[in-house]
Amino acid sequence: MPGIFDLEPTTETIPETQPAPNIRRRRFGYVLGTIVSTLAAIAAFVFILFYLQARMVRCMMSLGCTDTVTPTPIYLAFAFYLAIALFLAAIAQPIFKIKIWKACLLNVAPLVILIAFTIWLRVYRDYSWRADKLSAAKMAVYDAPAIHRGSLFAKKVEVPSGGVIIFVHVPFTVSRPVRSRSLAFLASPYNWMIKFSSRPECNYGSPDPPYGYHLVDREYSESPLPSYVSGTKIVSRQLEPNKQYYLLKEERFSPQCHLSDFDEFDPSQLPLTLTTEHAEEVIRKGGE
């Protein structure tokens, strides 16, 4: 009887292990495809932004665009990018032995991320703008009782090159520190249907600034800003007590007008008031 250790040698051979997939090669393929597709996504994205900006400028110059259909160049930019993404995935599959559906997802992801980030940024800016406006409106309501307005007066100046400018001044003081931005919410514009002159061509002026007032600390008989600067002059972000301030607006009239054409002009026709109505409306609408 043979011993338990007297075993016959086996004739079976251990199978050779299959070569492991080249992980580094696959990773290199994914990284390379992502880099190229990201560059293509940036190129397509920048092209779309420049095209939309140029289109907006063109529409503004032509006083509006009635065409609401998405322009063909935008479709072509998307098609160009998708073609590159699919081409990269197709050639990467046999070279780097990667799955084509993973390659497609990675190649398309950069443009999706850029679009999602742009939408998020726009939403955030809108939210931030509304929150800032709402906060400023609340501050204006808080500042209103501390602002004390004086009697409105006007200075008429004839321009050497022709025409007349009326500098409308609204003096006021503050009893405590006040943010100058509050005046933009509190100063209501005066009624434009007023009589500046008996001459029809001198009865309508062009206001400067057209959308608000200069905020200055002295009287003016000339424009506080050069002719090549558009905007408002703000003497300080914060107004201090025991100082005299003015809301200033310029009314510019035709070169055919002269000072004598405004002899009957009465500044009391300009009933500018400081009211919280606009600020309260902004608060009711949540900053819109």
C-alpha positions as CSV (number, residue, x, y, z in Angstrom):
1,M,0.0,0.0,0.0
2,P,1.7,3.2,-1.0
3,G,2.3,5.9,1.6
4,I,0.3,9.0,1.7
5,F,3.3,11.0,0.5
6,D,3.9,8.7,-2.5
7,L,2.0,10.8,-4.9
8,E,2.5,10.8,-8.6
9,P,3.7,14.0,-10.0
10,T,0.9,16.0,-11.8
11,T,1.1,16.6,-15.4
12,E,-1.1,19.7,-15.3
13,T,0.6,23.1,-15.9
14,I,-0.5,26.4,-14.3
15,P,-2.0,28.7,-16.9
16,E,-0.1,31.8,-17.7
17,T,-1.7,35.0,-16.4
18,Q,-3.3,37.3,-19.0
19,P,-1.4,40.7,-19.3
20,A,-3.1,43.4,-17.2
21,P,-4.6,46.3,-19.2
22,N,-2.3,49.3,-19.5
23,I,-4.0,51.7,-16.9
24,R,-1.5,54.5,-17.5
25,R,-2.1,54.4,-21.2
26,R,-5.9,54.6,-20.7
27,R,-5.5,57.5,-18.3
28,F,-3.3,59.3,-20.7
29,G,-5.9,58.9,-23.4
30,Y,-8.6,60.3,-21.2
31,V,-6.5,63.2,-20.1
32,L,-5.4,64.0,-23.7
33,G,-8.9,63.9,-25.0
34,T,-10.2,66.1,-22.2
35,I,-7.5,68.7,-22.8
36,V,-8.2,68.9,-26.6
37,S,-11.9,68.9,-26.1
38,T,-11.6,71.6,-23.5
39,L,-9.6,73.8,-25.9
40,A,-12.3,73.2,-28.5
41,A,-15.0,74.1,-26.1
42,I,-13.3,77.3,-25.1
43,A,-12.9,78.3,-28.7
44,A,-16.6,77.5,-29.5
45,F,-17.7,79.3,-26.4
46,V,-15.6,82.5,-27.1
47,F,-16.9,82.5,-30.7
48,I,-20.5,82.4,-29.5
49,L,-19.9,85.2,-26.9
50,F,-18.3,87.5,-29.5
51,Y,-21.0,86.7,-32.0
52,L,-23.8,87.5,-29.6
53,Q,-22.1,90.7,-28.5
54,A,-21.6,91.8,-32.1
55,R,-25.2,90.9,-32.8
56,M,-26.4,93.0,-29.9
57,V,-24.3,96.0,-31.0
58,R,-25.7,95.6,-34.5
59,C,-29.3,95.5,-33.2
60,M,-28.7,98.6,-31.0
61,M,-27.3,100.5,-34.0
62,S,-30.3,99.5,-36.1
63,L,-32.7,100.3,-33.3
64,G,-33.8,96.7,-32.6
65,C,-33.9,93.3,-34.1
66,T,-37.1,91.5,-34.9
67,D,-35.5,88.1,-35.7
68,T,-35.9,85.8,-32.6
69,V,-34.6,82.7,-34.4
70,T,-31.3,81.3,-33.2
71,P,-28.7,82.4,-35.7
72,T,-27.0,79.8,-37.9
73,P,-23.4,80.5,-36.8
74,I,-24.3,79.4,-33.2
75,Y,-25.6,76.1,-34.5
76,L,-22.4,75.7,-36.6
77,A,-20.3,76.4,-33.5
78,F,-22.1,73.7,-31.6
79,A,-21.8,71.3,-34.5
80,F,-18.1,72.0,-34.9
81,Y,-17.5,71.2,-31.2
82,L,-19.6,68.0,-31.2
83,A,-17.8,66.8,-34.4
84,I,-14.4,67.3,-32.7
85,A,-15.6,65.5,-29.5
86,L,-16.9,62.5,-31.5
87,F,-13.8,62.4,-33.7
88,L,-11.6,62.3,-30.6
89,A,-13.6,59.6,-29.0
90,A,-13.5,57.5,-32.2
91,I,-9.8,57.7,-32.7
92,A,-9.0,57.2,-28.9
93,Q,-10.9,53.9,-28.7
94,P,-8.5,51.8,-30.8
95,I,-5.4,53.7,-29.8
96,F,-5.8,53.8,-26.1
97,K,-8.3,50.9,-25.7
98,I,-10.8,53.0,-23.8
99,K,-14.6,52.8,-23.9
100,I,-16.0,55.1,-26.5
101,W,-19.0,56.2,-24.4
102,K,-16.7,57.3,-21.6
103,A,-14.6,59.2,-24.1
104,C,-17.7,60.9,-25.5
105,L,-18.9,62.0,-22.1
106,L,-15.5,63.4,-21.2
107,N,-15.2,65.3,-24.5
108,V,-18.6,66.8,-24.2
109,A,-18.3,67.7,-20.5
110,P,-16.2,70.9,-20.9
111,L,-18.8,72.8,-23.0
112,V,-21.6,71.6,-20.7
113,I,-19.6,72.9,-17.7
114,L,-18.9,76.3,-19.4
115,I,-22.6,76.8,-20.3
116,A,-23.7,75.8,-16.8
117,F,-21.1,78.1,-15.2
118,T,-22.2,81.0,-17.4
119,I,-25.9,80.5,-16.5
120,W,-25.0,80.3,-12.8
121,L,-22.9,83.4,-13.0
122,R,-25.7,85.3,-14.7
123,V,-28.2,84.1,-12.0
124,Y,-25.8,85.1,-9.3
125,R,-25.2,88.6,-10.8
126,D,-29.0,89.2,-11.1
127,Y,-29.5,88.0,-7.5
128,S,-26.6,90.2,-6.3
129,W,-27.9,93.2,-8.2
130,R,-31.4,92.8,-6.8
131,A,-30.0,92.3,-3.2
132,D,-27.8,95.4,-3.5
133,K,-30.7,97.5,-4.9
134,L,-33.0,96.3,-2.2
135,S,-30.4,97.1,0.5
136,A,-29.9,100.6,-1.0
137,A,-33.6,101.3,-1.1
138,K,-34.0,100.3,2.6
139,M,-31.1,102.6,3.4
140,A,-32.7,105.4,1.5
141,V,-35.9,105.1,3.5
142,Y,-33.8,105.2,6.7
143,D,-31.9,108.2,5.5
144,A,-34.9,110.2,4.3
145,P,-35.7,111.9,7.7
146,A,-32.1,113.1,8.0
147,I,-32.2,115.1,4.7
148,H,-33.5,118.7,4.8
149,R,-34.1,120.4,1.5
150,G,-33.9,124.1,0.8
151,S,-35.5,126.3,-1.8
152,L,-34.7,125.4,-5.5
153,F,-33.0,128.1,-7.6
154,A,-31.6,128.3,-11.1
155,K,-28.7,130.0,-12.8
156,K,-29.0,131.0,-16.5
157,V,-25.8,131.1,-18.6
158,E,-25.4,131.9,-22.2
159,V,-22.9,129.7,-24.0
160,P,-20.2,131.5,-26.1
161,S,-20.7,129.1,-29.0
162,G,-24.5,129.6,-28.9
163,G,-27.3,128.4,-26.8
164,V,-28.3,128.7,-23.1
165,I,-27.8,126.4,-20.1
166,I,-29.9,126.6,-17.0
167,F,-28.3,125.1,-14.0
168,V,-31.0,123.9,-11.6
169,H,-29.8,123.7,-8.0
170,V,-31.6,122.0,-5.1
171,P,-29.8,122.8,-1.9
172,F,-30.0,120.4,1.1
173,T,-28.3,119.5,4.3
174,V,-28.2,116.4,6.4
175,S,-28.5,116.1,10.2
176,R,-26.3,112.9,10.3
177,P,-24.0,111.0,8.0
178,V,-26.0,109.9,4.9
179,R,-25.1,107.7,1.9
180,S,-25.1,109.8,-1.3
181,R,-26.7,106.8,-3.1
182,S,-29.9,107.4,-1.1
183,L,-30.5,110.6,-3.0
184,A,-30.8,108.6,-6.3
185,F,-33.9,106.9,-4.7
186,L,-35.3,109.9,-3.0
187,A,-35.0,112.7,-5.6
188,S,-38.1,112.6,-7.8
189,P,-37.7,114.3,-11.2
190,Y,-39.7,117.4,-11.8
191,N,-42.4,117.6,-14.4
192,W,-41.1,118.0,-17.9
193,M,-44.3,119.7,-19.1
194,I,-43.2,123.1,-17.9
195,K,-42.7,126.4,-19.6
196,F,-39.1,127.6,-20.0
197,S,-39.7,130.1,-22.7
198,S,-42.4,131.6,-24.9
199,R,-40.4,130.7,-28.0
200,P,-41.3,127.1,-29.0
201,E,-37.7,126.3,-30.0
202,C,-36.5,127.4,-26.6
203,N,-39.2,125.7,-24.5
204,Y,-37.6,122.2,-24.5
205,G,-34.2,121.5,-23.1
206,S,-32.0,118.4,-23.1
207,P,-31.2,117.4,-19.5
208,D,-27.7,116.4,-18.4
209,P,-27.4,114.0,-16.9
210,P,-30.5,112.5,-18.5
211,Y,-31.1,109.9,-15.8
212,G,-30.4,111.6,-12.6
213,Y,-28.6,114.5,-10.8
214,H,-25.1,115.6,-10.1
215,L,-24.4,115.7,-6.3
216,V,-22.1,118.6,-5.6
217,D,-21.0,120.8,-2.7
218,R,-21.1,124.2,-4.3
219,E,-23.1,126.3,-6.8
220,Y,-22.2,125.9,-10.5
221,S,-22.5,128.2,-13.5
222,E,-20.6,125.8,-15.8
223,S,-20.8,122.1,-16.4
224,P,-19.2,120.1,-13.5
225,L,-17.9,117.5,-16.0
226,P,-16.1,117.9,-19.3
227,S,-18.1,117.4,-22.4
228,Y,-16.4,114.2,-23.3
229,V,-17.4,112.6,-19.9
230,S,-20.8,111.0,-19.6
231,G,-22.2,110.3,-16.2
232,T,-22.9,112.0,-12.9
233,K,-20.6,113.9,-10.6
234,I,-20.7,112.7,-6.9
235,V,-18.9,114.8,-4.5
236,S,-18.6,112.1,-1.8
237,R,-19.9,108.6,-1.1
238,Q,-21.0,109.8,2.3
239,L,-22.6,113.1,3.1
240,E,-21.7,114.8,6.4
241,P,-23.7,117.1,8.6
242,N,-23.0,120.9,8.8
243,K,-22.2,121.0,5.1
244,Q,-24.2,122.5,2.2
245,Y,-24.9,120.1,-0.7
246,Y,-26.8,120.5,-4.0
247,L,-28.6,118.3,-6.4
248,L,-27.6,119.8,-9.8
249,K,-29.2,119.3,-13.2
250,E,-28.4,121.1,-16.5
251,E,-31.0,122.1,-19.0
252,R,-29.4,122.7,-22.4
253,F,-31.2,124.8,-25.0
254,S,-30.8,125.3,-28.8
255,P,-28.0,127.5,-30.2
256,Q,-30.8,129.8,-31.5
257,C,-31.8,130.7,-27.9
258,H,-30.6,133.7,-25.8
259,L,-30.8,134.7,-22.2
260,S,-33.6,137.2,-23.0
261,D,-35.8,134.3,-24.2
262,F,-35.9,133.0,-20.6
263,D,-36.8,136.3,-18.8
264,E,-40.2,134.9,-17.8
265,F,-38.9,131.6,-16.6
266,D,-39.9,130.8,-13.0
267,P,-37.8,128.2,-11.2
268,S,-40.7,127.5,-8.9
269,Q,-42.3,125.5,-11.8
270,L,-39.8,122.8,-11.0
271,P,-41.4,121.0,-8.1
272,L,-38.6,118.6,-7.3
273,T,-39.3,116.7,-4.1
274,L,-37.5,114.2,-1.9
275,T,-39.9,111.3,-1.4
276,T,-39.6,107.6,-0.4
277,E,-42.2,106.4,-2.9
278,H,-39.7,105.0,-5.4
279,A,-37.6,103.3,-2.6
280,E,-40.8,101.8,-1.1
281,E,-41.8,100.4,-4.5
282,V,-38.4,98.8,-4.9
283,I,-38.8,97.2,-1.5
284,R,-42.3,95.9,-2.3
285,K,-40.9,94.3,-5.5
286,G,-38.0,92.7,-3.7
287,G,-35.3,94.8,-5.5
288,E,-36.7,94.5,-9.0
